[in-house]
Amino acid sequence: MIALRTVCLVAAATAATAGAVLERPGVFAMFGSCGLVLFVCGSGLTVSDAIPCRRGAFASSLACTVAGPLLVVRPPTVVAVAAGIVAALGQLAVLGAAIRSRSAGTTSAAT
């Protein structure tokens, strides 16, 4: 699961950066590909976090699943960039908790 969360983090951070840096015609390709990756990987993570009921991980996975279609449907808006930022921060928080618990030797809630 850490690999999927890393993929979601990279896609969300790329989308947020592209929305802030690129101009209108160039942003469509980046938002489309990042949105597709966020939707597919976020859906898988949402299902895997819902069954054992991991609340924080579920919320960040759900944010990725919602951010995917927002990036594809409404590319150059502030809402899409904000969704990418929220998804990236959520995945970063869950990944940080997973790495801390793994280094402490306990079973991780995010893996």
N, CA, C and O atoms as CSV, one atom per row, in Angstrom:
chain,resi,resn,atom,element,x,y,z
A,1,MET,N,N,0.800,-1.192,0.000
A,1,MET,CA,C,0.000,0.000,0.000
A,1,MET,C,C,0.843,1.256,0.000
A,1,MET,O,O,0.407,2.298,-0.489
A,2,ILE,N,N,2.037,1.170,0.539
A,2,ILE,CA,C,2.893,2.353,0.558
A,2,ILE,C,C,3.237,2.773,-0.861
A,2,ILE,O,O,3.352,3.967,-1.140
A,3,ALA,N,N,3.403,1.809,-1.765
A,3,ALA,CA,C,3.708,2.148,-3.158
A,3,ALA,C,C,2.539,2.890,-3.808
A,3,ALA,O,O,2.752,3.875,-4.515
A,4,LEU,N,N,1.314,2.430,-3.578
A,4,LEU,CA,C,0.154,3.120,-4.150
A,4,LEU,C,C,-0.013,4.516,-3.556
A,4,LEU,O,O,-0.368,5.462,-4.259
A,5,ARG,N,N,0.243,4.634,-2.270
A,5,ARG,CA,C,0.141,5.957,-1.649
A,5,ARG,C,C,1.209,6.894,-2.208
A,5,ARG,O,O,0.955,8.085,-2.388
A,6,THR,N,N,2.388,6.370,-2.481
A,6,THR,CA,C,3.445,7.183,-3.069
A,6,THR,C,C,3.066,7.624,-4.475
A,6,THR,O,O,3.318,8.766,-4.857
A,7,VAL,N,N,2.459,6.723,-5.249
A,7,VAL,CA,C,2.003,7.074,-6.595
A,7,VAL,C,C,0.945,8.174,-6.520
A,7,VAL,O,O,0.979,9.121,-7.306
A,8,CYS,N,N,0.010,8.054,-5.584
A,8,CYS,CA,C,-1.016,9.087,-5.413
A,8,CYS,C,C,-0.399,10.410,-4.976
A,8,CYS,O,O,-0.809,11.473,-5.443
A,9,LEU,N,N,0.574,10.351,-4.090
A,9,LEU,CA,C,1.240,11.573,-3.633
A,9,LEU,C,C,1.943,12.270,-4.787
A,9,LEU,O,O,1.828,13.487,-4.937
A,10,VAL,N,N,2.666,11.515,-5.600
A,10,VAL,CA,C,3.395,12.103,-6.728
A,10,VAL,C,C,2.418,12.681,-7.757
A,10,VAL,O,O,2.643,13.770,-8.285
A,11,ALA,N,N,1.334,11.951,-8.041
A,11,ALA,CA,C,0.354,12.443,-9.016
A,11,ALA,C,C,-0.339,13.707,-8.519
A,11,ALA,O,O,-0.531,14.647,-9.291
A,12,ALA,N,N,-0.712,13.744,-7.252
A,12,ALA,CA,C,-1.383,14.920,-6.705
A,12,ALA,C,C,-0.443,16.122,-6.648
A,12,ALA,O,O,-0.845,17.243,-6.958
A,13,ALA,N,N,0.808,15.888,-6.252
A,13,ALA,CA,C,1.774,16.984,-6.203
A,13,ALA,C,C,2.098,17.495,-7.607
A,13,ALA,O,O,2.276,18.697,-7.804
A,14,THR,N,N,2.173,16.589,-8.577
A,14,THR,CA,C,2.414,16.998,-9.959
A,14,THR,C,C,1.255,17.821,-10.489
A,14,THR,O,O,1.470,18.825,-11.168
A,15,ALA,N,N,0.033,17.413,-10.190
A,15,ALA,CA,C,-1.135,18.155,-10.652
A,15,ALA,C,C,-1.187,19.544,-10.013
A,15,ALA,O,O,-1.473,20.530,-10.693
A,16,ALA,N,N,-0.917,19.622,-8.731
A,16,ALA,CA,C,-0.945,20.919,-8.057
A,16,ALA,C,C,0.147,21.842,-8.595
A,16,ALA,O,O,-0.089,23.034,-8.790
A,17,THR,N,N,1.328,21.301,-8.834
A,17,THR,CA,C,2.417,22.102,-9.377
A,17,THR,C,C,2.119,22.541,-10.805
A,17,THR,O,O,2.365,23.691,-11.171
A,18,ALA,N,N,1.589,21.622,-11.612
A,18,ALA,CA,C,1.255,21.958,-12.998
A,18,ALA,C,C,0.173,23.026,-13.053
A,18,ALA,O,O,0.220,23.912,-13.906
A,19,GLY,N,N,-0.793,22.952,-12.159
A,19,GLY,CA,C,-1.846,23.958,-12.138
A,19,GLY,C,C,-1.333,25.325,-11.754
A,19,GLY,O,O,-1.876,26.339,-12.193
A,20,ALA,N,N,-0.301,25.368,-10.948
A,20,ALA,CA,C,0.240,26.649,-10.522
A,20,ALA,C,C,1.247,27.220,-11.514
A,20,ALA,O,O,1.428,28.436,-11.580
A,21,VAL,N,N,1.905,26.352,-12.290
A,21,VAL,CA,C,3.006,26.796,-13.144
A,21,VAL,C,C,2.626,26.887,-14.619
A,21,VAL,O,O,2.961,27.871,-15.278
A,22,LEU,N,N,1.940,25.889,-15.143
A,22,LEU,CA,C,1.677,25.815,-16.578
A,22,LEU,C,C,0.525,26.722,-17.000
A,22,LEU,O,O,-0.375,27.033,-16.220
A,23,GLU,N,N,0.589,27.127,-18.250
A,23,GLU,CA,C,-0.495,27.928,-18.835
A,23,GLU,C,C,-1.636,27.031,-19.279
A,23,GLU,O,O,-1.542,25.807,-19.182
A,24,ARG,N,N,-2.692,27.620,-19.755
A,24,ARG,CA,C,-3.927,26.915,-20.060
A,24,ARG,C,C,-3.803,25.756,-21.056
A,24,ARG,O,O,-4.301,24.680,-20.724
A,25,PRO,N,N,-3.204,25.862,-22.215
A,25,PRO,CA,C,-3.237,24.677,-23.088
A,25,PRO,C,C,-2.361,23.530,-22.584
A,25,PRO,O,O,-2.684,22.365,-22.817
A,26,GLY,N,N,-1.286,23.834,-21.914
A,26,GLY,CA,C,-0.376,22.783,-21.471
A,26,GLY,C,C,-0.832,22.040,-20.235
A,26,GLY,O,O,-0.360,20.934,-19.970
A,27,VAL,N,N,-1.734,22.620,-19.478
A,27,VAL,CA,C,-2.160,22.023,-18.223
A,27,VAL,C,C,-3.151,20.874,-18.436
A,27,VAL,O,O,-3.303,20.022,-17.561
A,28,PHE,N,N,-3.824,20.846,-19.590
A,28,PHE,CA,C,-4.843,19.822,-19.819
A,28,PHE,C,C,-4.258,18.418,-19.832
A,28,PHE,O,O,-4.846,17.506,-19.252
A,29,ALA,N,N,-3.125,18.224,-20.474
A,29,ALA,CA,C,-2.508,16.888,-20.538
A,29,ALA,C,C,-2.044,16.426,-19.162
A,29,ALA,O,O,-2.217,15.262,-18.800
A,30,MET,N,N,-1.460,17.333,-18.405
A,30,MET,CA,C,-0.985,16.962,-17.064
A,30,MET,C,C,-2.149,16.644,-16.133
A,30,MET,O,O,-2.107,15.656,-15.399
A,31,PHE,N,N,-3.189,17.477,-16.160
A,31,PHE,CA,C,-4.334,17.233,-15.296
A,31,PHE,C,C,-5.075,15.960,-15.689
A,31,PHE,O,O,-5.565,15.235,-14.823
A,32,GLY,N,N,-5.159,15.688,-16.980
A,32,GLY,CA,C,-5.848,14.483,-17.427
A,32,GLY,C,C,-5.155,13.213,-16.969
A,32,GLY,O,O,-5.795,12.296,-16.455
A,33,SER,N,N,-3.835,13.163,-17.158
A,33,SER,CA,C,-3.105,11.960,-16.755
A,33,SER,C,C,-3.044,11.824,-15.237
A,33,SER,O,O,-3.212,10.724,-14.710
A,34,CYS,N,N,-2.809,12.917,-14.534
A,34,CYS,CA,C,-2.773,12.857,-13.069
A,34,CYS,C,C,-4.146,12.518,-12.491
A,34,CYS,O,O,-4.240,11.788,-11.504
A,35,GLY,N,N,-5.197,13.038,-13.093
A,35,GLY,CA,C,-6.550,12.727,-12.636
A,35,GLY,C,C,-6.891,11.262,-12.802
A,35,GLY,O,O,-7.519,10.659,-11.932
A,36,LEU,N,N,-6.475,10.686,-13.924
A,36,LEU,CA,C,-6.719,9.260,-14.149
A,36,LEU,C,C,-5.972,8.404,-13.136
A,36,LEU,O,O,-6.533,7.457,-12.584
A,37,VAL,N,N,-4.716,8.732,-12.892
A,37,VAL,CA,C,-3.918,7.973,-11.912
A,37,VAL,C,C,-4.519,8.115,-10.511
A,37,VAL,O,O,-4.614,7.134,-9.775
A,38,LEU,N,N,-4.922,9.326,-10.147
A,38,LEU,CA,C,-5.513,9.533,-8.822
A,38,LEU,C,C,-6.819,8.772,-8.657
A,38,LEU,O,O,-7.082,8.212,-7.593
A,39,PHE,N,N,-7.635,8.749,-9.698
A,39,PHE,CA,C,-8.909,8.046,-9.587
A,39,PHE,C,C,-8.712,6.540,-9.454
A,39,PHE,O,O,-9.337,5.906,-8.604
A,40,VAL,N,N,-7.852,5.966,-10.285
A,40,VAL,CA,C,-7.653,4.511,-10.261
A,40,VAL,C,C,-6.964,4.067,-8.972
A,40,VAL,O,O,-7.440,3.156,-8.295
A,41,CYS,N,N,-5.856,4.704,-8.634
A,41,CYS,CA,C,-5.137,4.310,-7.411
A,41,CYS,C,C,-5.916,4.682,-6.156
A,41,CYS,O,O,-5.912,3.933,-5.179
A,42,GLY,N,N,-6.582,5.832,-6.174
A,42,GLY,CA,C,-7.382,6.235,-5.026
A,42,GLY,C,C,-8.558,5.315,-4.778
A,42,GLY,O,O,-8.916,5.059,-3.628
A,43,SER,N,N,-9.169,4.810,-5.858
A,43,SER,CA,C,-10.283,3.864,-5.689
A,43,SER,C,C,-9.809,2.572,-5.038
A,43,SER,O,O,-10.473,2.046,-4.144
A,44,GLY,N,N,-8.682,2.068,-5.474
A,44,GLY,CA,C,-8.133,0.856,-4.856
A,44,GLY,C,C,-7.779,1.064,-3.395
A,44,GLY,O,O,-8.045,0.203,-2.556
A,45,LEU,N,N,-7.185,2.198,-3.092
A,45,LEU,CA,C,-6.843,2.489,-1.699
A,45,LEU,C,C,-8.085,2.711,-0.848
A,45,LEU,O,O,-8.106,2.338,0.325
A,46,THR,N,N,-9.119,3.316,-1.424
A,46,THR,CA,C,-10.354,3.545,-0.674
A,46,THR,C,C,-10.978,2.225,-0.251
A,46,THR,O,O,-11.409,2.072,0.892
A,47,VAL,N,N,-11.024,1.284,-1.162
A,47,VAL,CA,C,-11.604,-0.027,-0.841
A,47,VAL,C,C,-10.761,-0.746,0.210
A,47,VAL,O,O,-11.299,-1.356,1.134
A,48,SER,N,N,-9.453,-0.672,0.068
A,48,SER,CA,C,-8.595,-1.391,1.017
A,48,SER,C,C,-8.586,-0.741,2.403
A,48,SER,O,O,-8.324,-1.421,3.396
A,49,ASP,N,N,-8.867,0.552,2.487
A,49,ASP,CA,C,-8.911,1.220,3.788
A,49,ASP,C,C,-10.290,1.176,4.428
A,49,ASP,O,O,-10.408,1.396,5.633
A,50,ALA,N,N,-11.329,0.900,3.662
A,50,ALA,CA,C,-12.693,0.888,4.200
A,50,ALA,C,C,-12.995,-0.395,4.960
A,50,ALA,O,O,-13.728,-0.366,5.949
A,51,ILE,N,N,-12.445,-1.515,4.517
A,51,ILE,CA,C,-12.780,-2.804,5.130
A,51,ILE,C,C,-12.242,-2.907,6.560
A,51,ILE,O,O,-13.026,-3.225,7.454
A,52,PRO,N,N,-10.955,-2.659,6.836
A,52,PRO,CA,C,-10.553,-2.677,8.251
A,52,PRO,C,C,-10.834,-1.370,8.988
A,52,PRO,O,O,-10.463,-1.236,10.155
A,53,CYS,N,N,-11.472,-0.415,8.344
A,53,CYS,CA,C,-11.893,0.865,8.927
A,53,CYS,C,C,-10.722,1.663,9.502
A,53,CYS,O,O,-10.624,1.873,10.710
A,54,ARG,N,N,-9.842,2.099,8.606
A,54,ARG,CA,C,-8.771,3.021,8.973
A,54,ARG,C,C,-9.228,4.419,8.580
A,54,ARG,O,O,-9.208,4.771,7.400
A,55,ARG,N,N,-9.634,5.203,9.543
A,55,ARG,CA,C,-10.310,6.469,9.267
A,55,ARG,C,C,-9.436,7.478,8.544
A,55,ARG,O,O,-9.853,8.034,7.529
A,56,GLY,N,N,-8.242,7.723,9.041
A,56,GLY,CA,C,-7.360,8.713,8.414
A,56,GLY,C,C,-6.931,8.306,7.023
A,56,GLY,O,O,-6.946,9.113,6.094
A,57,ALA,N,N,-6.551,7.057,6.884
A,57,ALA,CA,C,-6.140,6.555,5.575
A,57,ALA,C,C,-7.318,6.541,4.605
A,57,ALA,O,O,-7.154,6.834,3.420
A,58,PHE,N,N,-8.512,6.201,5.109
A,58,PHE,CA,C,-9.705,6.194,4.263
A,58,PHE,C,C,-10.031,7.598,3.765
A,58,PHE,O,O,-10.378,7.778,2.598
A,59,ALA,N,N,-9.922,8.579,4.634
A,59,ALA,CA,C,-10.223,9.956,4.238
A,59,ALA,C,C,-9.246,10.457,3.175
A,59,ALA,O,O,-9.656,11.122,2.223
A,60,SER,N,N,-7.966,10.144,3.327
A,60,SER,CA,C,-7.000,10.604,2.329
A,60,SER,C,C,-7.171,9.852,1.012
A,60,SER,O,O,-6.973,10.433,-0.056
A,61,SER,N,N,-7.534,8.572,1.069
A,61,SER,CA,C,-7.789,7.817,-0.159
A,61,SER,C,C,-9.038,8.316,-0.859
A,61,SER,O,O,-9.085,8.381,-2.088
A,62,LEU,N,N,-10.044,8.668,-0.082
A,62,LEU,CA,C,-11.268,9.220,-0.657
A,62,LEU,C,C,-11.011,10.583,-1.293
A,62,LEU,O,O,-11.621,10.922,-2.308
A,63,ALA,N,N,-10.115,11.360,-0.704
A,63,ALA,CA,C,-9.749,12.653,-1.292
A,63,ALA,C,C,-9.080,12.465,-2.650
A,63,ALA,O,O,-9.312,13.252,-3.568
A,64,CYS,N,N,-8.262,11.440,-2.784
A,64,CYS,CA,C,-7.641,11.147,-4.081
A,64,CYS,C,C,-8.678,10.706,-5.104
A,64,CYS,O,O,-8.618,11.102,-6.268
A,65,THR,N,N,-9.627,9.887,-4.670
A,65,THR,CA,C,-10.663,9.412,-5.585
A,65,THR,C,C,-11.540,10.563,-6.069
A,65,THR,O,O,-11.953,10.575,-7.228
A,66,VAL,N,N,-11.824,11.517,-5.211
A,66,VAL,CA,C,-12.643,12.668,-5.598
A,66,VAL,C,C,-11.829,13.657,-6.432
A,66,VAL,O,O,-12.371,14.284,-7.343
A,67,ALA,N,N,-10.549,13.804,-6.138
A,67,ALA,CA,C,-9.703,14.750,-6.873
A,67,ALA,C,C,-9.487,14.318,-8.314
A,67,ALA,O,O,-9.307,15.166,-9.188
A,68,GLY,N,N,-9.500,13.026,-8.581
A,68,GLY,CA,C,-9.274,12.534,-9.946
A,68,GLY,C,C,-10.258,13.092,-10.954
A,68,GLY,O,O,-9.836,13.732,-11.918
A,69,PRO,N,N,-11.566,12.875,-10.771
A,69,PRO,CA,C,-12.518,13.450,-11.725
A,69,PRO,C,C,-12.529,14.979,-11.735
A,69,PRO,O,O,-12.782,15.583,-12.778
A,70,LEU,N,N,-12.261,15.610,-10.598
A,70,LEU,CA,C,-12.200,17.071,-10.582
A,70,LEU,C,C,-11.080,17.587,-11.482
A,70,LEU,O,O,-11.242,18.602,-12.160
A,71,LEU,N,N,-9.956,16.895,-11.488
A,71,LEU,CA,C,-8.845,17.319,-12.330
A,71,LEU,C,C,-9.151,17.107,-13.806
A,71,LEU,O,O,-8.714,17.889,-14.649
A,72,VAL,N,N,-9.895,16.059,-14.121
A,72,VAL,CA,C,-10.203,15.775,-15.522
A,72,VAL,C,C,-11.307,16.694,-16.035
A,72,VAL,O,O,-11.214,17.200,-17.153
A,73,VAL,N,N,-12.347,16.917,-15.241
A,73,VAL,CA,C,-13.513,17.667,-15.700
A,73,VAL,C,C,-13.284,19.179,-15.633
A,73,VAL,O,O,-13.678,19.898,-16.552
A,74,ARG,N,N,-12.663,19.667,-14.573
A,74,ARG,CA,C,-12.480,21.107,-14.393
A,74,ARG,C,C,-11.004,21.450,-14.271
A,74,ARG,O,O,-10.570,21.896,-13.209
A,75,PRO,N,N,-10.216,21.253,-15.332
A,75,PRO,CA,C,-8.768,21.400,-15.213
A,75,PRO,C,C,-8.228,22.739,-14.724
A,75,PRO,O,O,-7.529,22.739,-13.710
A,76,PRO,N,N,-8.490,23.866,-15.350
A,76,PRO,CA,C,-7.720,25.049,-14.957
A,76,PRO,C,C,-8.322,25.879,-13.827
A,76,PRO,O,O,-8.077,27.084,-13.769
A,77,THR,N,N,-9.094,25.284,-12.934
A,77,THR,CA,C,-9.724,26.060,-11.875
A,77,THR,C,C,-8.967,25.929,-10.562
A,77,THR,O,O,-8.139,25.037,-10.379
A,78,VAL,N,N,-9.271,26.828,-9.673
A,78,VAL,CA,C,-8.667,26.806,-8.343
A,78,VAL,C,C,-9.155,25.584,-7.561
A,78,VAL,O,O,-8.420,25.040,-6.737
A,79,VAL,N,N,-10.375,25.160,-7.814
A,79,VAL,CA,C,-10.930,23.992,-7.125
A,79,VAL,C,C,-10.111,22.747,-7.446
A,79,VAL,O,O,-9.826,21.950,-6.552
A,80,ALA,N,N,-9.732,22.570,-8.702
A,80,ALA,CA,C,-8.940,21.404,-9.091
A,80,ALA,C,C,-7.548,21.437,-8.465
A,80,ALA,O,O,-7.050,20.410,-8.004
A,81,VAL,N,N,-6.927,22.600,-8.448
A,81,VAL,CA,C,-5.605,22.728,-7.831
A,81,VAL,C,C,-5.701,22.484,-6.325
A,81,VAL,O,O,-4.836,21.824,-5.748
A,82,ALA,N,N,-6.741,23.007,-5.690
A,82,ALA,CA,C,-6.930,22.783,-4.256
A,82,ALA,C,C,-7.177,21.300,-3.960
A,82,ALA,O,O,-6.695,20.779,-2.955
A,83,ALA,N,N,-7.925,20.625,-4.833
A,83,ALA,CA,C,-8.152,19.185,-4.641
A,83,ALA,C,C,-6.848,18.418,-4.737
A,83,ALA,O,O,-6.628,17.477,-3.974
A,84,GLY,N,N,-5.982,18.801,-5.661
A,84,GLY,CA,C,-4.671,18.165,-5.764
A,84,GLY,C,C,-3.817,18.398,-4.530
A,84,GLY,O,O,-3.117,17.493,-4.075
A,85,ILE,N,N,-3.872,19.599,-3.991
A,85,ILE,CA,C,-3.099,19.910,-2.783
A,85,ILE,C,C,-3.624,19.130,-1.583
A,85,ILE,O,O,-2.839,18.590,-0.804
A,86,VAL,N,N,-4.937,19.067,-1.430
A,86,VAL,CA,C,-5.530,18.319,-0.311
A,86,VAL,C,C,-5.195,16.833,-0.414
A,86,VAL,O,O,-4.868,16.198,0.588
A,87,ALA,N,N,-5.276,16.277,-1.626
A,87,ALA,CA,C,-4.950,14.868,-1.808
A,87,ALA,C,C,-3.477,14.601,-1.500
A,87,ALA,O,O,-3.148,13.589,-0.881
A,88,ALA,N,N,-2.596,15.492,-1.921
A,88,ALA,CA,C,-1.165,15.317,-1.652
A,88,ALA,C,C,-0.873,15.407,-0.162
A,88,ALA,O,O,-0.110,14.597,0.365
A,89,LEU,N,N,-1.464,16.374,0.525
A,89,LEU,CA,C,-1.219,16.508,1.958
A,89,LEU,C,C,-1.782,15.331,2.745
A,89,LEU,O,O,-1.170,14.877,3.711
A,90,GLY,N,N,-2.941,14.839,2.335
A,90,GLY,CA,C,-3.509,13.667,3.000
A,90,GLY,C,C,-2.634,12.435,2.851
A,90,GLY,O,O,-2.395,11.712,3.818
A,91,GLN,N,N,-2.158,12.199,1.640
A,91,GLN,CA,C,-1.290,11.038,1.429
A,91,GLN,C,C,0.039,11.209,2.156
A,91,GLN,O,O,0.599,10.238,2.663
A,92,LEU,N,N,0.542,12.434,2.209
A,92,LEU,CA,C,1.793,12.683,2.922
A,92,LEU,C,C,1.646,12.398,4.411
A,92,LEU,O,O,2.556,11.847,5.031
A,93,ALA,N,N,0.515,12.766,4.983
A,93,ALA,CA,C,0.282,12.499,6.404
A,93,ALA,C,C,0.186,11.004,6.686
A,93,ALA,O,O,0.748,10.524,7.671
A,94,VAL,N,N,-0.514,10.269,5.838
A,94,VAL,CA,C,-0.661,8.828,6.047
A,94,VAL,C,C,0.671,8.117,5.819
A,94,VAL,O,O,1.015,7.191,6.553
A,95,LEU,N,N,1.427,8.550,4.797
A,95,LEU,CA,C,2.737,7.940,4.563
A,95,LEU,C,C,3.694,8.209,5.720
A,95,LEU,O,O,4.470,7.333,6.104
A,96,GLY,N,N,3.641,9.408,6.271
A,96,GLY,CA,C,4.487,9.720,7.422
A,96,GLY,C,C,4.165,8.847,8.620
A,96,GLY,O,O,5.069,8.373,9.308
A,97,ALA,N,N,2.886,8.635,8.870
A,97,ALA,CA,C,2.485,7.767,9.980
A,97,ALA,C,C,2.910,6.327,9.735
A,97,ALA,O,O,3.325,5.634,10.664
A,98,ALA,N,N,2.808,5.871,8.489
A,98,ALA,CA,C,3.208,4.500,8.168
A,98,ALA,C,C,4.712,4.305,8.340
A,98,ALA,O,O,5.155,3.273,8.844
A,99,ILE,N,N,5.485,5.285,7.927
A,99,ILE,CA,C,6.939,5.173,8.055
A,99,ILE,C,C,7.358,5.249,9.514
A,99,ILE,O,O,8.252,4.515,9.936
A,100,ARG,N,N,6.726,6.129,10.296
A,100,ARG,CA,C,7.065,6.216,11.728
A,100,ARG,C,C,6.732,4.922,12.453
A,100,ARG,O,O,7.526,4.452,13.267
A,101,SER,N,N,5.564,4.334,12.169
A,101,SER,CA,C,5.194,3.114,12.863
A,101,SER,C,C,6.037,1.933,12.402
A,101,SER,O,O,6.311,1.023,13.185
A,102,ARG,N,N,6.442,1.939,11.156
A,102,ARG,CA,C,7.305,0.863,10.658
A,102,ARG,C,C,8.689,0.941,11.281
A,102,ARG,O,O,9.275,-0.089,11.614
A,103,SER,N,N,9.223,2.158,11.445
A,103,SER,CA,C,10.539,2.299,12.061
A,103,SER,C,C,10.497,2.016,13.553
A,103,SER,O,O,11.514,1.657,14.147
A,104,ALA,N,N,9.324,2.177,14.164
A,104,ALA,CA,C,9.190,1.864,15.591
A,104,ALA,C,C,8.979,0.371,15.827
A,104,ALA,O,O,9.045,-0.098,16.963
A,105,GLY,N,N,8.725,-0.373,14.753
A,105,GLY,CA,C,8.575,-1.809,14.884
A,105,GLY,C,C,7.157,-2.269,15.137
A,105,GLY,O,O,6.936,-3.453,15.390
A,106,THR,N,N,6.183,-1.365,15.076
A,106,THR,CA,C,4.789,-1.754,15.279
A,106,THR,C,C,4.115,-1.986,13.939
A,106,THR,O,O,4.650,-1.627,12.890
A,107,THR,N,N,2.953,-2.580,13.986
A,107,THR,CA,C,2.183,-2.811,12.771
A,107,THR,C,C,1.573,-1.492,12.331
A,107,THR,O,O,0.973,-0.774,13.132
A,108,SER,N,N,1.731,-1.180,11.050
A,108,SER,CA,C,1.275,0.106,10.538
A,108,SER,C,C,-0.213,0.088,10.248
A,108,SER,O,O,-0.757,-0.926,9.811
A,109,ALA,N,N,-0.862,1.204,10.491
A,109,ALA,CA,C,-2.278,1.329,10.175
A,109,ALA,C,C,-2.507,1.651,8.716
A,109,ALA,O,O,-3.623,1.491,8.221
A,110,ALA,N,N,-1.468,2.109,8.003
A,110,ALA,CA,C,-1.625,2.517,6.610
A,110,ALA,C,C,-1.181,1.444,5.635
A,110,ALA,O,O,-1.397,1.591,4.432
A,111,THR,N,N,-0.573,0.380,6.105
A,111,THR,CA,C,-0.111,-0.656,5.170
A,111,THR,C,C,-0.990,-1.848,5.172
A,111,THR,O,O,-0.735,-2.805,4.440
